[in-house]
Amino acid sequence: MICEIRYEMKNTRNSTKIYVDYNSTAPMEDDHLKAVMAALSEFDGNPSSQHSSGRRAKVALEEARTQVANLIGCRTQEVVFTSGATESNNLVIQGVAGKFWDNLEAVSAHRGGALPHVVVGATEHPSVLELVQVLAERGRIRLSIAPVDQNGVVLSDEILALIGPDTVLVAVMLINNETGAQQPIVALADAVKAKNPLVYFHTDAVQALGKMEISWLPKSKVDSAAFSGHKIGAFKGVGALYLKAGSKVQALTLGGGQERARRPGTENIPGIISFGLRARDLAGDLARVWVERERPAQKAFLAALTRISGTKIHGDPATGIANTVNFHIESVAGDDLLLNLDLAGIAASSGSACSSGVGRPSHVLKAMGYSDWIALNSVRISFGARGGAGEVDRIAEVLEKTVKRVLSPGVG
Ligand SMILES: Cc1ncc(COP(=O)(O)O)c(C=O)c1O
C-alpha cells in the first residue's frame, strides 16, 4: 500500500513540469537533498549530548546558524531556530505581549493598567493576523488593524496615529505573500520608535529571504523578523527568528535550555542543516538567482497578460518583490484557471497557501478594496528556478485557452 502511494506521489511530482508557486514553497532540488543526507550521516547526534557525536551535531547546528545569519546579514547569536515562520511570529507576538500578562510591575509602568495594545497591518499572514484576533477575543490584548492602500502598502500615517502610551508591539510584514507588495519597514520602524521608543517592532520577512537584499534589516530599528526554511528550498518544518541583540521575548515552550532558552526542545538538526545549506547557496548568489532572473519573468508575464482581455493586475508588481504577479480575469473563476493550469502541468496558486482550499476570499485583496468575487478568484504566479521567463508563453497560452473555453463554450 505504502509503495503504491509512493509510486503515485512520484508520478504526480514528475507531472508538474512548470512550477510557479514559489511563494507557497520552493521545491527541494536533488543536489540539496543529497548534500543534506551526506551531512546527516556525520552530524546526526543530539547537540546537547556531551559525547563526540553530540559535539559534532552542535558544530553543525552552529555552522547552520552562521549560514542563516550571513544570508540575513545579522550576527550569529541573533538567530533562533524554530519550526517555521508561524512559530517565529507566535514566539514574538505572544512573547512580547506575554510579558505584560505576567509582570504586573511592567504592566503599570508601561500601560497604566490597560490591556497591552498591538498594531498589525491588514494584509498580514494568518500566522500574525489570526493570532492577534484570537488574543484580542480572549481579552489578552487591545488590537488595532491598520489599513493598506489600493496597492497593498500599509498607510504609515494611520499606524502612527494608532500608537499610544499603551502600545507594546507593531507587526508589519516586509513582503506580502499573495501580492508581493513591499512595505516601508525601515521608515516605519523609525517613525514608530520616535513616537514611542518602548514599542517593539516585528516584521514577517518570510517572502524576502533569498529573494532580495536585506542586510539593512539588522541595522534598522526592527527588533525581530520571521523566516521560513521551505520558502528558500530547504526542508519544511524549520524556520528562524532574527532577534536583535538585547531584545527580550518570553519563550513559548518551557523545559530546556536550547536556543539559549528562547526556544527549548531538541533542535531539528536535519531541517536546520538543510536551512543552513540553502542559506549558504543563496548568500553568494542573490543578485543572479533572484533579481536578475525573476524580474524579467515577471515583466514578460505582465506583458503576456495584456493580451488576455479582462485581466486585471492587483497591486504594483514593479515596486513589489521581483517574482510575484497576482491577477484575476473578469467572469472567469480562479478555480477554472488553476485547474486548467494544473492539468497542463503548471503549479500556481490562489491567495495564500495557508487559506487556499478553505474557499475564503483573500483578506489581502479585500483590504486593498477588491470585491468578494475578485478576492475569491485571484491567481498568484510566483516565479523561481523551476518556472521563469522561458515558461511565460506556455502559462499565458493555457490561461487564454481557458478563458475562451469558459466565455465562449461553443467555440473551438
Ligand atoms: C508571509 C508568510 N508568513 C508566514 C508564513 C508561515 O510560514 P511557515 O510555513 O514556515 O510556518 C508564510 C507561509 O506561507 C508566509 O508566506
The ligand as an SDF file (V2000), in Angstrom:
LIG
                    3D

 16 16  0  0  0  0  0  0  0  0999 V2000
    4.4090   35.7620    4.7530 C   0  0  0  0  0  0  0  0  0  0  0  0
    4.3700   34.4300    5.4220 C   0  0  0  0  0  0  0  0  0  0  0  0
    4.4580   34.3640    6.7550 N   0  0  0  0  0  0  0  0  0  0  0  0
    4.4330   33.1950    7.4070 C   0  0  0  0  0  0  0  0  0  0  0  0
    4.2950   32.0110    6.7290 C   0  0  0  0  0  0  0  0  0  0  0  0
    4.2670   30.7150    7.5030 C   0  0  0  0  0  0  0  0  0  0  0  0
    5.4970   30.0520    7.3270 O   0  0  0  0  0  0  0  0  0  0  0  0
    5.6930   28.5410    7.7870 P   0  0  0  0  0  0  0  0  0  0  0  0
    5.0970   27.6960    6.7120 O   0  0  0  0  0  0  0  0  0  0  0  0
    7.1710   28.3730    7.8920 O   0  0  0  0  0  0  0  0  0  0  0  0
    5.0320   28.3950    9.1120 O   0  0  0  0  0  0  0  0  0  0  0  0
    4.1790   32.0220    5.3480 C   0  0  0  0  0  0  0  0  0  0  0  0
    3.9350   30.7660    4.5850 C   0  0  0  0  0  0  0  0  0  0  0  0
    3.0500   30.6730    3.7750 O   0  0  0  0  0  0  0  0  0  0  0  0
    4.2370   33.2660    4.6670 C   0  0  0  0  0  0  0  0  0  0  0  0
    4.1390   33.3390    3.3350 O   0  0  0  0  0  0  0  0  0  0  0  0
  1  2  1  0
  2  3  1  0
  2 15  2  0
  3  4  2  0
  4  5  1  0
  5  6  1  0
  5 12  2  0
  6  7  1  0
  7  8  1  0
  8  9  2  0
  8 10  1  0
  8 11  1  0
 12 13  1  0
 12 15  1  0
 13 14  2  0
 15 16  1  0
M  END
$$$$
